Amino acid sequence: MVIHKTDDFLEELLRLPKPVQQLLERQEHIFRENWLDPRLHTKRIKEMPGVFSFRITRRYRALFYWKGEEAVFFSIGHRKDVYR
């Protein structure tokens, strides 16, 4: 599976604590195998048509959408902030 990470996503990622950055790598591996794996808690975002989120930790989420067969990761952050 091809995953594209936007510049905004990469900037937000660098601002996160190192342990969260490392956990993203693990979650991304699971995502590549099966983006609907229950360990990711993938959810469709009602307020943002075509956008989904998955858990990095209980507090952190990554947002993405599909562009054809490619997943585009465009935002990552604390769950209280990332949906804004």
C-alpha positions as MATLAB code, in Angstrom:
seq = 'MVIHKTDDFLEELLRLPKPVQQLLERQEHIFRENWLDPRLHTKRIKEMPGVFSFRITRRYRALFYWKGEEAVFFSIGHRKDVYR';
ca = [
       0.000    0.000    0.000;
       1.227    3.467   -0.864;
       1.041    6.072    1.901;
       1.673    9.716    1.140;
       2.409   12.092    4.032;
       1.730   15.776    3.471;
       4.208   18.449    4.525;
       1.754   19.587    7.231;
       1.566   16.035    8.572;
       5.356   15.773    8.742;
       5.653   19.140   10.525;
       3.001   18.150   13.074;
       4.717   14.787   13.572;
       8.023   16.441   14.462;
       6.290   18.435   17.223;
       5.000   15.289   18.939;
       6.820   13.520   21.783;
       9.395   10.968   20.577;
       7.497    7.978   22.044;
       4.411    8.961   20.025;
       6.517    9.296   16.877;
       7.863    5.789   17.450;
       4.388    4.385   18.066;
       3.248    5.848   14.747;
       5.775    3.601   12.998;
       4.189    0.531   14.604;
       0.663    1.698   13.819;
       1.668    2.532   10.243;
       2.929   -1.036    9.795;
      -0.449   -2.360   10.968;
      -2.195    0.156    8.670;
      -0.224   -1.113    5.657;
      -1.326   -4.691    6.402;
      -5.001   -3.849    7.016;
      -6.245   -0.285    7.483;
      -9.374   -1.645    9.201;
      -7.446   -3.701   11.778;
      -9.294   -3.351   15.122;
      -6.053   -2.317   16.865;
      -6.166    0.959   14.915;
      -9.723    1.896   15.930;
     -10.233    3.400   12.458;
     -13.257    5.688   12.280;
     -14.962    7.771    9.617;
     -15.162   11.453   10.614;
     -18.795   12.552   10.195;
     -18.020   16.267   10.058;
     -15.330   15.775    7.391;
     -16.657   13.756    4.424;
     -14.151   11.241    3.085;
     -11.828   11.623    6.087;
     -10.877    8.861    8.519;
      -8.856    8.707   11.729;
      -6.870    5.998   13.447;
      -5.344    5.822   16.908;
      -1.686    6.222   17.640;
      -2.362    6.114   21.404;
      -5.457    6.822   23.473;
      -4.638   10.525   23.165;
      -3.177   10.861   19.664;
      -4.824   10.411   16.265;
      -3.766   10.493   12.636;
      -6.174   11.731    9.960;
      -6.163   10.460    6.396;
      -8.204   10.198    3.227;
      -8.037    8.006    0.149;
      -6.815    9.297   -3.192;
      -7.507    6.326   -5.436;
      -5.524    3.428   -3.986;
      -3.210    5.752   -2.046;
      -3.733    6.762    1.601;
      -2.907   10.405    2.299;
      -1.937   11.169    5.904;
      -2.598   14.877    6.339;
      -2.844   15.597   10.067;
      -1.659   14.125   13.358;
      -2.031   15.350   16.909;
      -3.813   15.212   20.232;
      -7.420   14.087   19.867;
      -8.777   17.346   21.308;
      -6.910   19.381   18.660;
      -6.587   17.256   15.533;
     -10.232   17.514   14.420;
     -10.203   21.330   14.241;
];
